[in-house]
Every structure is written in structure tokens, then in C-alpha cells.
Amino acid sequence: MNNQKLLSSRGLIILALFIVAGFVALSGRLAYLQIVKGEEYKAKAEAQQLSDTVIKAQRGTIYDRNMKVLAQSASVWLVYIDPSKIKTDATKQLIVDGLSQILEVSPETVKKKADRSHVGYELIRGQIEKPVMEEVLKFIKDNKLTGVVNIDPDTKRYYPYSGFAATVLGFTGKDDIGRAGLEFLYNDTLTGTAGRVVTAKDGRLEAMPNQYESTYDAIPGTNLVLTIDEVIQYYLESVLNHSISETNAKNVYGIVMDVKTSAILAMANLPDFDPNNPDIILDEKVKQEIEKIENEEEKSKALLNAKYAQWRNRTISDSYEPGSVFKVITVASALEEGLVNGNFGYTCTGSIAVADRIIRCWKHGGHGPQRLPDLLKNSCNPFAVTIAKLVGTEKYYEYFEAFGLTEKTGIDLPGEAAPAEGVTYHSKKGFGISQLSSYAFGQSFQVTPIQMITAISAVANGGKLMQPYVVAKEIDAEGKVIREFTPTVKRQVISEKTASVLRGYLEDVVKTGTGKNAYVAGYHVAGKTGTSQKLGKEGAYVASFVGFAPANDPQIAVLIAVDEPVGEHGGGGVAAPVAGEVFDQVLPYLNIEPSYSDTELSLLVSHAPNVVSKNINEAKNQVSQAGFTVRVIGSGDTVIAQSPEADRVIPKKGVVVLYTEANNTSQEAVVPDFKGMTVSAANKAAINNGLNVKIAGSSLNSGEVFAYRQSIAAGEKVPLGTVVTVYFKSNVDVADSNE
């Protein structure tokens, strides 16, 4: 009996121990789940109970200085599927076939994503346009696939002018993150804050009614307003396109700067790319070279290098020997130190001995006796060396530093090349007489285009070295200014007096010196040409011109560099005409009033008088008295139409066509090939064909100039009286180096 009680008690104790052990284990498990794994399981539960959809924020818009859109995000859509809701193989195949066809995605890709039955979200394609989105909507509706195939809002970056200012703007990737240019540098500013739509789901993972949904609106990114002017940028890119086509150059660069603020009004280098399709190589020569590569690995590498090359903003990232342009800095240092003045004389015999070598002038027989202004006008190398020796190595190096040539300009663009001591320029310790003599005429060191135009702008603006910039301000969606950027003066490098004297010298360079092809009637252009041979590349040159206008009150500076032109390669013959075309178009656009000499006035344009409805004899007299040639079409007594129309601007001594018969009021003429003609020959050919010529380019009263381009192609048919702009340049005394 006692044994039975003992066994019974032991059984109860063991049972109790089991219960206690089970309770402890259960408590421990609960504690583990709640404390250790609590957050993890909470997140899993919320993921099952909540649908969290991200609303992409609109990226900030980039405007030019007149609020014209240069880069903008627009609404597009993305398509995704919920594989967990695909119940049959037939439905899966329907989705694979339908979406692959509509979205142009491979069936294998769609099927691979549809096979993931445990997943609730699989992106098929983003950034689809409205027509495609509507096709997908119809597909969903027709096949009752709501909730299985879904569409959400998305954004896409658009560049409305394609390659316009491409290397300045840069581009974004498919992830809407900036990859180059301003898009990259200002990515955090342009990127908005994403929104969210949080929706509760029931036990069947279906979305619950709207009262269980919370929406957090996306906040758009901040907008940028640039200093770039869309019109000036267009002018610059147009002339650079002509230049690269005519010279077959490897690259051409151009910058237009406001000299009073150092704001960049235009910046371009060609060939460039289309930011809407940045991976497509636009340079046909490069494309053909890549296609010739048979090894796939090498071809892939070449393609990648070509992409990076076309994305590169060479105006700030590439360095070159400036050549004779740098003589401006040499003369500036000597003037500022009071070592020379306008009467300082030098006789050039064609060469000068420096240490153990002979430096030759580009004019082998020498320039003979000269004064200081002639140094720049004739681009005399021995004269420049003589001036530099007066300044001395130590003081000359100080001016080299003062003009900002040993440091970055600090422009607000990514990828600006950093000058490297001992690489792009000599160290102060190693700067001896040989280096001084080479630097005097722009050889044996390198600068970037942005450094060079910034230094020349200091001469134009009265001696102040300023920091160039591209972004003027940041604004919100309502136009409220969040941040504004103002001009920054780094230092005074030369006096206003020295700058004023130099401006006069540089105007003479364009009037009668090596820069004459940058001449623009009425605008007093000042500047300097440069030609430098590329180190380690025989026969390869960089032709350049840097100048400003008007010389008496400078407003803008222009730099043009032509990298490896084929054939003619001097700065005076290749780069100066391009700069002249930029000045010719930009200065009137900026409403800068011209100031003409008497000679220029005789060649200017005028307005056609209105003689419609007048007696033919009276009309002829009026047109003749206005200084135009008359051409009559028809045998009537009254003028019923005229070409050009009344008040149209045409050249003085141009032709006005008068029509006197109703059935014959529009006749055409064939445009002659003006290339190679003198000014008088071009005028004669135009009048003989019943056309007008607007003369543009180098010294209009000079018999040495010849036509090199025209605004309307030879052979085209145009109405009688049409004005054709013909561009002229000179090849006489425009050399500036030993070519």
C-alpha cells in the first residue's frame, strides 16, 4: 500500500516536472520570439498586412538664364507583376506573351520573373510612355488581370534640345541618378524626396478599402537656373559645327563668358552626345573604328572608352599649350612692372639666342624694327622672349601664379583638371631662363581652356581674376529663390591702367594683326591668336583665339580652340574666323550698340523702301536714291510686289526686285558658289543673279580677303532679292607661330 502511494506520488512529481519543464520551455520560446526575434517577425507580419508603394519624386528642372527648359523630368509609368497571384500556367503564359510583345522585353525575362510564385512584386519595365501604358491597360482589362499585372507612376529625364549643352548638363541613369555634368554635381539638390502609399491588406492579401490607405506625397527636387543663355549657346554650337565640318578637326571647343561676372553664357565641345541616349556614339569616325575591331573584349573596352570620351567636358578637363595667346600675359607682366611702355622698341632679325639654344620667329626673315604694340599684333616670338627676360624668372612666375594658372578656376562643374606642378607646368624651383623663354610665347606648359579665358577676362574687366560659374540660383517649384550665387573676385592681378593699355593693343591685333579674321564691323573686337604643336605628336596642332568685345567697354569674352585641324592649322586662319562669327551674332543679340567707322558705314546694310502701288518710274527713282540697284520684272506701269519686302534689311548697293505683272510676282534665282571670291566679286555675282550679299568677317575694305562659307548652299533656288550671308577671311599675315 505504501509502495503504491510512493509510486503515485513519484508519478505526480514527474508529471508536475514535465508540466513545469514544458511551461518553462514555452515561456522561453515566447520570450525568444518576442524579445530576440520580435522585430523580425513584426516586420514580416507588417509586410504581409501592408502594401508599401514608393512614389518617385520629380527631379528638379534645369533652366537657362531666361527660364527656358534645358532638362526636365516628365511622367512615365512602370509595369510590374505579382507572381503570387498567378494561379495557372495558362495565365502565366498569357502574361509572358502579352507583356513581352507590348513592352519589348524578352519572353525569357518575363517568364523568369513570373515563376517566382512566392514574390509579390517583380518589375518588368520602367519609364514607358503613355501610348505603351495605354496598351498595357487594355491588356489588363481585356484579360481580367487587375492586381496580377499592375502599372505605377514613374519619371523620366528629358533633354528637349537633344545634344544641346550636353557636356554641361550631363545626364542621368535609368535610376534617375546624375551620372555626369550638372546632373551629377547637383544630384542631391535636384533629387526630390520620394512619397509613399501605404495600404492595409486582408487575410487573402487583397487591398482593403480606401480608409485603410495612407498617402505621403512626393516632394519634387530643387530647380537650377543657369547662367547659360540658350540663344548664345545655339550660336556657339552652330559655328563650332561648321568649324569641325570644314577643318575635319578631332575636337573643337568654345566658351562665351560675361567678363564682368565670369558667368558662363555658353560652353560647348564637339563631337558631343545626346543626353537622352548617352550610350550612343555620335562620332561616325569613332563608330567606324570600333566596328573594325574583331576581338569582342577589345571592342567592348573601346566602346566604353568612346562613351567616356564623348561625355568629357574638354573645356575644363583637357589641357593644351596655349601658344601665342600667352603673349598677352607676358606683355601684361612687363607693363605692370613698369619695365616697358608703348614706345619700347625692338628689332626682330628672325631669331634670338637663349642659353644654349636659338628661338626663332615665325617670320623667318624677322619683323625688323617694332614697338611694344607690334609684339602682339605681329605675334613676334623673339620680342616676347626679350620682354620676359626683363621681367625675370622670379617675378614672371609670380604673374603666372597670379593669373590662376597653377590652380583650378573653381568652376561649378565636375571634372575640372587640376594643374600639376612638374607635369603641366614647371616648379618654381626649376624655373630657369630656358623655361622663362618658352613660357614667354606659350610653349612647354599647359592650361585648360577655362583657365585661359578666365585669365584673358581679367584683362578685359580691369585686372580682376574672377571665379567662373554656371549655376545662377536654386529655386523651388513656386519660383522662390532658395540659394543665389554671386560673382566672386579672387584677386587683382594687374591694374586698371595696365588692362586699359592692353585692351588697346589687342584691338590692334584684330584690326590689322594676326587676329584680323575675328573682325566684326562696328564692334571693336580685341583678342589674340595662338598656334601650338601638340607634344609628342608630329604635325598635330591646336589653333586657338581668345578675345573680347567691345574693346572700349568689354562685355563678353570668347575662346575658340580647334584641336588637330587638317590642312590649315594656324589660330589666325582657323580659330579667329569662328570667334568672329560668334561675336557677329552674340553682340547684337545682347543689344550692344555698334560704333561704325566711315568705311564701315559705306558697307553696312540698310532698309528696303516701300514702293508697292507706286508708278514704276517713281519707284525706280526712290529705290535708286536709297542706294540700291533696281531690277524690274514685267512690263506694267505699277509696282504690285517687291523683293525684298519693305523694311527688310539688305546690303547697301544691293538689289531690289520690282514686279509689275500679277501673273509674275515670284521668280527664283540660283545661288552662286561664292567660295574663294573677293568682296567685290561676290557682290557682282550676287547682283547679276538678282540676289543680295551680306558681308561678314575679316576687314571688309581689304582686297586680300576671300569668301570661305555662305549661309545658303551654292546651287539652291531662292526668291529673287534673297539676302545670302557670305563669310570672308584673310590668309595674309595671320600666322602667329613656327608652323
C-alpha positions in Angstrom: 0.0 0.0 0.0 2.8 2.3 0.9 4.6 1.3 -2.2 1.6 2.2 -4.3 1.3 5.6 -2.7 5.0 6.2 -3.2 4.8 5.3 -6.9 1.7 7.5 -7.2 3.5 10.5 -5.6 6.5 10.0 -7.8 4.3 9.9 -10.9 2.6 13.1 -9.9 6.0 14.7 -9.2 7.3 13.6 -12.6 4.2 14.8 -14.3 4.5 18.1 -12.5 8.1 18.4 -13.5 7.1 17.7 -17.1 4.4 20.4 -16.9 6.8 22.8 -15.3 9.5 22.0 -17.9 7.0 22.4 -20.7 5.9 25.7 -19.3 9.5 26.9 -18.9 10.2 25.8 -22.5 7.1 27.5 -23.8 7.9 30.7 -21.8 11.4 30.6 -23.1 10.2 30.2 -26.7 7.7 33.0 -26.2 10.5 35.2 -24.8 12.8 34.3 -27.7 10.1 35.1 -30.2 9.1 38.3 -28.6 12.4 39.7 -27.4 15.1 38.2 -29.7 13.0 37.7 -32.9 10.3 40.2 -32.2 11.3 42.9 -34.6 12.0 40.4 -37.4 8.6 38.7 -37.1 6.9 42.1 -36.6 8.4 43.2 -39.9 7.3 40.0 -41.6 3.8 40.5 -40.3 3.6 44.1 -41.4 4.9 43.1 -44.8 2.0 40.7 -45.1 -0.5 43.1 -43.7 0.7 46.3 -45.5 1.4 47.2 -49.1 4.0 50.0 -49.3 4.3 51.6 -52.7 7.0 54.2 -53.4 6.0 57.3 -55.4 9.1 58.6 -57.2 9.7 62.3 -56.8 10.1 64.6 -59.8 13.7 65.6 -60.3 14.3 69.3 -60.4 14.2 71.2 -63.7 17.3 72.8 -65.2 16.6 76.2 -66.9 18.7 78.6 -68.9 19.0 82.2 -67.6 15.8 83.2 -69.3 13.9 80.2 -67.8 13.9 78.1 -70.9 13.8 74.4 -70.0 17.1 72.6 -70.7 16.4 69.4 -68.7 13.1 68.3 -67.2 11.5 65.2 -65.7 8.2 64.0 -67.1 5.6 61.5 -66.0 6.0 58.0 -67.4 5.0 54.6 -66.0 6.4 51.3 -64.8 4.8 47.9 -65.2 5.2 45.1 -62.6 3.5 41.8 -61.9 2.5 40.0 -58.7 3.7 36.4 -59.3 1.9 35.2 -56.1 -1.4 35.8 -57.8 -0.7 33.8 -61.0 -2.8 30.7 -60.4 -2.5 28.8 -63.6 0.1 28.0 -66.3 -2.2 29.4 -68.9 -2.4 32.7 -67.1 1.4 32.8 -66.8 1.9 32.1 -70.5 -0.7 34.8 -71.3 1.3 37.3 -69.3 4.6 36.2 -70.8 3.3 36.5 -74.4 1.4 39.8 -73.9 4.0 41.8 -71.9 7.0 40.7 -73.9 5.3 41.9 -77.0 3.9 45.2 -75.7 7.0 46.2 -73.6 9.6 44.7 -76.0 11.1 42.6 -73.2 12.3 39.1 -74.0 9.8 36.3 -73.1 12.6 34.6 -71.1 12.9 37.6 -68.8 9.2 37.9 -68.2 8.8 34.1 -67.6 11.7 34.0 -65.1 10.1 36.7 -63.1 6.6 35.2 -63.3 8.0 31.8 -62.0 8.7 33.4 -58.6 5.4 32.5 -57.1 6.5 33.4 -53.5 7.1 37.1 -54.5 4.6 39.9 -54.7 6.5 42.4 -56.8 8.5 41.9 -60.0 9.4 44.9 -62.2 9.0 44.1 -65.9 9.9 47.5 -67.3 10.1 51.1 -66.2 9.9 54.5 -67.9 7.3 53.6 -70.5 5.5 56.3 -72.5 1.7 57.0 -72.4 0.9 55.1 -75.7 2.6 51.9 -74.3 1.0 52.4 -70.9 -2.4 52.5 -72.5 -1.7 49.3 -74.4 -0.8 47.6 -71.1 -4.0 48.9 -69.5 -6.1 47.4 -72.4 -4.2 44.1 -72.0 -5.0 44.1 -68.2 -8.7 44.9 -68.8 -9.3 42.5 -71.7 -7.7 39.6 -69.8 -9.0 40.4 -66.4 -5.5 40.7 -64.9 -6.2 43.5 -62.4 -3.9 43.0 -59.4 -1.8 40.5 -61.3 -0.3 43.0 -63.8 0.0 46.5 -62.4 1.0 50.0 -63.5 2.6 52.6 -61.2 3.7 56.2 -61.9 7.4 56.7 -62.8 9.6 59.6 -64.0 11.9 60.0 -66.9 14.5 62.7 -67.6 14.1 64.6 -70.9 16.5 67.0 -72.7 14.3 68.8 -75.1 17.2 70.0 -77.4 18.9 66.6 -77.5 22.7 67.3 -77.6 22.3 70.9 -76.7 24.9 71.9 -74.0 25.3 68.2 -73.4 28.6 68.2 -71.6 27.5 71.0 -69.3 24.1 69.4 -68.4 25.4 65.8 -68.3 22.7 63.1 -68.0 21.0 60.7 -65.5 21.0 56.9 -65.5 17.9 54.7 -65.5 17.9 55.0 -61.8 17.3 58.8 -62.1 20.7 59.5 -60.6 23.0 62.1 -62.2 26.0 60.5 -64.0 27.8 63.5 -65.5 27.8 67.3 -65.7 25.5 69.4 -63.6 23.2 66.4 -63.2 26.0 64.6 -61.3 27.4 67.6 -59.3 24.0 68.8 -58.2 22.4 65.4 -57.9 21.4 65.8 -54.2 19.9 69.2 -54.9 17.9 68.0 -58.0 16.8 64.8 -56.4 13.4 65.1 -54.6 12.0 63.1 -51.6 10.1 60.0 -52.6 6.5 59.6 -51.5 4.6 56.5 -50.3 1.2 54.9 -50.5 0.7 52.5 -47.5 -2.3 50.2 -47.9 -3.6 47.6 -45.5 -4.3 44.0 -46.8 -6.8 41.4 -45.6 -6.2 37.7 -44.9 -6.3 37.0 -48.7 -3.6 39.7 -49.3 -6.1 41.8 -51.1 -6.1 45.6 -50.6 -8.6 46.9 -48.1 -10.9 49.9 -48.7 -9.5 53.4 -49.0 -10.0 54.3 -45.3 -7.1 51.9 -44.6 -4.8 53.7 -47.0 -2.2 56.5 -46.2 -0.6 58.6 -48.8 2.6 60.6 -48.3 3.1 62.9 -51.3 6.5 63.0 -53.0 8.4 66.3 -52.7 10.0 67.5 -56.1 13.7 68.3 -56.3 15.1 71.8 -56.3 15.3 73.6 -59.7 18.5 75.1 -61.1 18.7 78.3 -63.1 21.9 78.5 -65.1 24.0 81.4 -66.4 23.9 79.7 -69.8 21.8 81.6 -72.4 20.0 79.2 -74.8 20.3 81.6 -77.8 24.1 82.2 -77.3 24.6 78.5 -76.7 22.8 77.9 -80.0 25.0 80.4 -81.8 28.2 78.9 -80.4 27.3 75.3 -81.2 26.3 76.3 -84.7 29.6 77.9 -85.6 31.5 75.0 -83.9 29.6 72.5 -86.1 30.6 74.5 -89.2 34.2 74.6 -87.9 34.6 70.8 -87.3 33.0 70.1 -90.6 35.3 72.4 -92.5 38.5 71.6 -90.8 38.0 67.9 -90.1 39.4 68.5 -86.7 39.5 66.0 -83.9 37.6 68.3 -81.5 36.6 71.9 -81.3 35.9 73.8 -78.1 34.2 77.1 -77.3 33.3 79.3 -74.3 31.5 82.6 -74.1 31.9 84.4 -70.8 30.5 87.5 -69.2 33.7 89.4 -68.4 32.2 91.5 -65.7 31.0 88.5 -63.6 32.7 85.5 -65.2 29.3 83.9 -65.6 29.4 81.3 -68.4 26.9 82.3 -71.2 27.8 79.3 -73.4 30.1 76.3 -73.3 30.5 73.6 -75.9 32.8 71.0 -77.3 32.2 68.8 -80.3 31.8 66.0 -81.0 29.4 65.5 -78.1 26.4 63.3 -77.3 22.7 63.2 -76.8 21.8 63.1 -73.1 18.5 61.3 -73.9 20.6 58.4 -75.3 24.1 58.9 -73.8 25.4 55.4 -74.7 25.0 56.0 -78.4 28.3 57.1 -80.1 27.6 60.1 -82.3 31.0 60.5 -83.9 30.8 58.5 -87.1 34.6 58.2 -87.4 34.9 56.7 -83.9 31.9 54.3 -84.6 33.6 53.0 -87.7 36.9 52.5 -85.9 35.2 50.5 -83.2 33.3 48.4 -85.7 36.6 47.3 -87.3 37.8 45.7 -84.0 37.2 41.9 -84.2 38.1 40.9 -80.7 34.9 41.3 -78.6 36.7 42.1 -75.4 38.8 44.8 -77.1 35.7 46.2 -78.9 33.8 46.4 -75.6 36.7 48.3 -74.0 37.0 50.6 -77.0 33.2 51.3 -76.8 33.4 52.1 -73.1 36.3 54.5 -73.7 34.5 56.2 -76.5 31.5 56.8 -74.3 33.6 58.4 -71.6 35.4 60.5 -74.2 32.2 61.9 -75.6 30.8 62.7 -72.1 34.0 64.6 -71.3 33.7 68.4 -71.0 37.0 69.2 -72.7 36.7 72.9 -72.0 37.5 72.2 -68.3 39.1 68.8 -68.4 41.6 68.9 -71.2 44.8 70.9 -71.2 46.9 72.3 -74.1 49.8 74.5 -74.8 48.2 78.0 -75.4 50.9 79.2 -77.9 51.0 82.9 -78.8 47.8 83.7 -76.9 50.0 83.7 -73.8 52.0 86.6 -75.1 49.2 88.7 -73.5 50.3 87.6 -70.1 53.9 88.3 -70.9 53.2 91.8 -72.0 50.9 92.4 -69.0 53.6 91.5 -66.5 56.2 93.8 -68.1 53.7 96.7 -68.3 52.6 96.2 -64.7 56.1 96.2 -63.5 56.8 99.5 -65.4 59.6 97.9 -67.4 58.2 98.9 -70.8 55.7 101.2 -72.4 54.2 101.8 -75.8 57.4 103.3 -77.2 59.6 100.4 -76.2 61.4 99.2 -79.3 62.9 96.0 -80.5 64.4 94.9 -83.8 63.5 91.3 -84.8 66.0 89.6 -87.0 64.2 86.3 -87.1 65.7 84.7 -84.0 67.1 85.2 -80.5 69.8 83.2 -78.6 68.7 81.9 -75.2 71.2 79.9 -73.1 72.3 77.1 -75.4 69.5 77.3 -78.0 68.1 79.5 -80.7 64.4 80.6 -80.6 63.1 81.5 -84.0 60.3 83.9 -85.0 57.5 82.5 -87.2 58.6 85.1 -89.7 61.9 83.7 -90.7 63.3 87.0 -92.1 62.3 88.8 -89.0 59.9 91.7 -88.4 62.5 94.4 -88.3 62.0 97.4 -86.0 58.9 97.2 -83.8 57.2 98.9 -80.9 55.5 97.2 -78.0 52.0 97.1 -79.6 53.6 95.3 -82.6 54.7 92.4 -80.4 51.1 91.3 -80.0 49.9 92.5 -83.5 52.7 90.6 -85.3 53.0 87.8 -82.7 56.8 88.1 -82.6 58.5 85.4 -80.6 61.9 87.0 -80.0 60.3 90.2 -78.9 58.2 88.3 -76.3 61.3 86.5 -75.0 63.1 89.8 -74.7 60.2 91.3 -72.6 60.1 88.2 -70.4 63.8 88.4 -69.7 63.3 92.0 -68.5 60.7 90.7 -66.0 62.9 87.9 -64.8 62.2 84.4 -63.7 61.0 85.0 -60.2 58.7 87.9 -61.0 57.3 86.2 -64.2 56.5 83.1 -62.1 54.5 85.3 -59.7 52.3 86.6 -62.5 51.9 83.0 -63.9 50.5 82.1 -60.4 48.5 85.4 -60.0 46.6 84.8 -63.3 45.4 81.5 -61.8 47.5 79.1 -63.9 48.7 76.9 -61.1 45.3 76.3 -59.6 41.8 75.2 -60.6 39.4 78.0 -61.5 36.8 76.5 -59.2 34.0 76.4 -61.8 30.9 74.6 -60.5 31.2 71.7 -62.9 32.7 68.2 -62.2 35.9 67.0 -63.7 37.9 70.3 -63.9 41.6 69.3 -64.4 43.9 70.2 -61.6 47.2 71.8 -62.7 50.1 69.6 -61.7 53.4 71.1 -60.7 56.2 69.4 -62.6 53.7 68.0 -65.1 51.5 70.7 -66.7 53.9 73.5 -65.5 57.4 73.8 -64.1 58.0 74.1 -60.4 59.2 77.4 -59.1 62.5 75.9 -58.1 63.1 74.5 -61.6 62.0 77.7 -63.4 65.1 79.0 -65.2 65.9 81.1 -68.2 65.1 78.3 -70.7 61.6 77.8 -69.1 61.1 81.6 -69.0 61.9 82.0 -72.7 59.5 79.2 -73.7 56.7 80.4 -71.4 57.0 83.9 -73.0 55.3 82.7 -76.2 53.1 80.0 -74.7 55.2 76.8 -75.0 56.4 74.0 -72.7 53.4 74.2 -70.3 49.7 73.5 -70.5 46.5 75.2 -69.4 42.8 74.4 -69.7 40.5 76.5 -71.9 38.6 77.6 -68.9 41.8 78.8 -67.3 42.8 80.7 -70.4 39.6 82.6 -70.9 39.4 83.4 -67.2 42.9 84.9 -67.4 42.1 87.0 -70.5 38.8 88.1 -69.0 40.9 89.6 -66.2 42.5 91.9 -68.8 39.1 92.7 -70.2 37.4 93.6 -66.9 40.1 95.9 -65.5 42.5 93.4 -63.9 40.3 91.3 -61.7 40.7 87.5 -61.7 37.3 86.0 -61.1 35.8 82.6 -60.4 33.7 81.3 -63.4 30.3 79.8 -62.6 27.4 78.1 -64.4 24.6 78.0 -61.8 23.0 81.3 -61.0 20.5 80.2 -58.5 18.4 77.4 -57.0 14.6 77.8 -56.9 11.7 75.8 -55.6 8.6 74.7 -57.6 6.9 78.1 -56.9 9.9 80.0 -58.2 11.1 81.1 -54.8 14.8 81.6 -54.6 16.4 79.1 -52.2 20.0 80.0 -52.9 21.7 82.5 -55.2 25.3 82.6 -56.5 27.1 85.9 -56.9 30.3 86.8 -58.8 33.5 86.1 -56.8 36.6 88.2 -57.3 39.7 86.2 -56.4 42.3 89.0 -56.6 43.5 92.0 -58.6 46.3 90.7 -60.9 47.0 93.9 -62.9 46.0 97.5 -62.5 43.1 99.1 -64.5 45.7 101.2 -66.2 47.7 98.2 -67.5 44.4 96.5 -68.5 43.3 99.5 -70.5 46.6 99.7 -72.4 46.5 96.0 -73.2 42.9 96.3 -74.5 44.1 98.9 -77.0 46.9 96.7 -78.1 44.6 93.7 -78.5 42.1 95.7 -80.6 45.0 96.4 -83.0 45.7 92.7 -83.2 42.2 92.2 -84.7 42.2 95.4 -86.7 45.4 94.8 -88.6 47.3 91.9 -87.0 47.1 88.2 -86.8 43.6 88.3 -85.4 42.0 90.2 -88.3 39.7 87.3 -89.1 37.9 87.9 -85.9 36.9 91.4 -87.0 33.3 92.4 -86.8 32.2 95.8 -88.2 31.3 98.3 -85.5 32.2 96.2 -82.5 35.9 96.8 -81.8 36.8 93.2 -81.2 40.1 92.7 -79.3 42.0 89.4 -79.0 45.0 87.2 -79.6 45.6 84.2 -81.8 47.6 81.1 -80.9 49.0 78.0 -82.6 50.8 75.3 -80.7 52.2 71.9 -81.8 51.0 69.1 -79.6 53.8 67.4 -77.6 54.7 64.0 -78.9 52.5 64.2 -81.9 54.3 65.4 -85.1 52.2 67.5 -87.4 49.3 67.9 -84.9 48.3 71.4 -83.8 45.9 73.3 -81.6 44.7 76.5 -83.2 43.1 79.0 -80.9 41.8 82.5 -80.4 40.8 84.3 -77.2 39.3 87.8 -77.3 36.6 90.1 -76.0 34.4 93.0 -77.2 33.7 95.8 -77.3 37.3 96.7 -76.6 36.4 100.1 -75.0 33.8 98.6 -72.7 34.2 94.8 -72.7 31.0 92.7 -72.1 31.8 89.2 -73.3 34.9 87.1 -73.9 35.1 84.3 -76.4 37.5 81.4 -76.6 37.7 79.1 -79.6 40.1 76.1 -79.8 40.4 73.8 -82.8 42.2 70.5 -81.9 44.1 68.9 -84.8 42.6 70.6 -87.8 43.5 69.0 -91.1 45.4 71.3 -93.6 45.4 74.9 -92.5 46.1 74.9 -88.7 47.0 78.4 -87.6 45.0 80.2 -85.0 44.6 83.3 -87.2 43.3 81.3 -90.2 41.3 78.6 -88.4 40.1 79.8 -84.9 39.8 83.6 -85.4 37.1 83.4 -88.1 35.0 81.2 -85.8 35.3 83.6 -82.9 34.4 86.4 -85.3 31.1 84.6 -86.2 30.3 84.2 -82.5 30.9 88.0 -81.9 28.9 88.9 -85.0 25.8 87.0 -83.7 26.0 87.4 -80.0 26.8 91.2 -79.6 23.6 92.3 -81.5 21.6 89.7 -79.6 22.8 91.3 -76.3 21.6 94.7 -77.6 25.2 96.1 -77.6 25.1 99.1 -79.9 27.7 99.1 -82.7 30.0 102.1 -83.3 30.9 102.3 -87.0 33.8 104.0 -88.8 33.1 105.9 -92.1 34.5 103.0 -94.1 32.2 100.5 -92.3 29.2 102.7 -92.8 29.7 102.6 -96.5 29.4 98.8 -96.5 26.5 98.4 -94.0 23.1 97.1 -94.5 20.0 99.4 -94.9 16.2 99.0 -95.2 14.4 98.5 -98.5 11.9 101.3 -99.2 8.2 100.5 -99.7 7.4 101.2 -103.3 4.4 98.8 -103.8 1.5 100.5 -105.6 3.7 103.3 -107.0 4.3 104.2 -110.6 7.3 102.2 -111.9 9.4 105.3 -112.7 8.7 106.9 -109.3 9.6 103.5 -107.7 12.8 103.1 -109.6 13.9 106.6 -108.6 13.1 106.0 -104.9 15.0 102.7 -104.9 18.0 104.2 -106.7 18.1 107.3 -104.4 18.2 104.9 -101.4 21.4 103.4 -102.8 20.1 100.2 -104.3 20.2 98.5 -107.7 16.8 98.2 -109.4 15.7 95.1 -111.3 12.2 95.2 -112.9 10.2 92.1 -113.8 7.3 92.7 -116.1 6.1 95.4 -118.5 3.4 97.0 -116.3 3.2 100.7 -115.2 2.7 100.0 -111.4 4.7 98.0 -108.8 2.5 95.3 -107.4 5.1 93.5 -105.4 8.8 93.8 -104.4 11.6 91.6 -103.1 13.0 92.0 -100.5 9.8 93.3 -98.9 9.6 96.8 -97.5 11.8 97.5 -94.4 13.8 94.2 -94.9 17.4 94.8 -94.1 19.6 94.4 -97.2 23.2 95.5 -98.0 23.8 99.0 -99.4 24.1 98.9 -103.2 22.1 95.6 -103.0 19.3 94.8 -105.4 15.6 95.4 -105.1 13.4 93.5 -107.5 10.2 95.2 -108.6 7.2 93.2 -110.1 4.7 94.9 -112.4 2.5 91.9 -113.6 0.0 90.0 -111.4 0.8 86.6 -113.1 4.6 87.0 -112.5 5.2 88.1 -108.9 7.6 85.5 -107.8 10.8 84.4 -109.6 13.7 82.4 -108.4 17.4 82.7 -108.7 20.2 80.1 -108.4 22.6 80.9 -105.5 26.2 81.1 -106.9 29.2 79.4 -105.3 30.8 82.4 -103.6 33.7 80.3 -102.2 37.1 81.9 -103.0 35.6 85.2 -104.3 36.7 88.7 -103.2 34.1 91.0 -101.7 33.7 92.9 -105.0 33.4 89.7 -107.0 30.8 88.3 -104.6 28.7 91.5 -104.8 28.9 91.4 -108.6 27.9 87.8 -108.8 25.0 88.3 -106.4 23.6 91.3 -108.3 23.9 89.6 -111.6 21.8 86.8 -110.2 19.3 89.2 -108.6 20.5 88.4 -105.1 21.9 90.3 -102.2 25.1 89.6 -100.2 25.5 90.4 -96.6 29.3 90.6 -96.0 30.6 89.1 -92.7 34.1 88.5 -91.4 37.5 90.0 -91.9 38.4 93.6 -92.9 35.6 94.4 -95.3 37.6 97.1 -97.2 40.5 94.8 -97.8 41.3 93.3 -101.2 43.1 90.4 -99.5 40.1 88.6 -98.2 38.2 85.8 -99.8 34.9 84.0 -99.2 35.1 80.7 -97.3 31.4 80.0 -96.4 27.9 81.1 -97.2 24.6 80.9 -95.4 22.7 79.3 -98.4 24.4 76.5 -100.3 25.5 77.0 -103.9 23.0 75.8 -106.4 19.9 76.3 -104.3 17.0 78.1 -105.8 15.7 81.1 -103.8 13.3 84.1 -104.5 14.9 87.0 -106.3 16.2 89.6 -103.8 17.1 87.0 -101.1 20.0 88.0 -98.8 22.8 85.5 -98.6 25.4 86.0 -95.9 28.9 85.3 -97.1 31.8 85.0 -94.7 35.2 86.3 -95.6 38.7 85.8 -94.1 42.3 86.6 -94.9 45.4 84.4 -95.2 47.8 87.3 -95.3 49.9 87.9 -92.2 47.7 85.9 -89.9 50.4 83.4 -88.8 51.4 83.5 -85.1 54.0 80.7 -84.7 56.5 78.5 -86.4 54.1 76.4 -88.3 
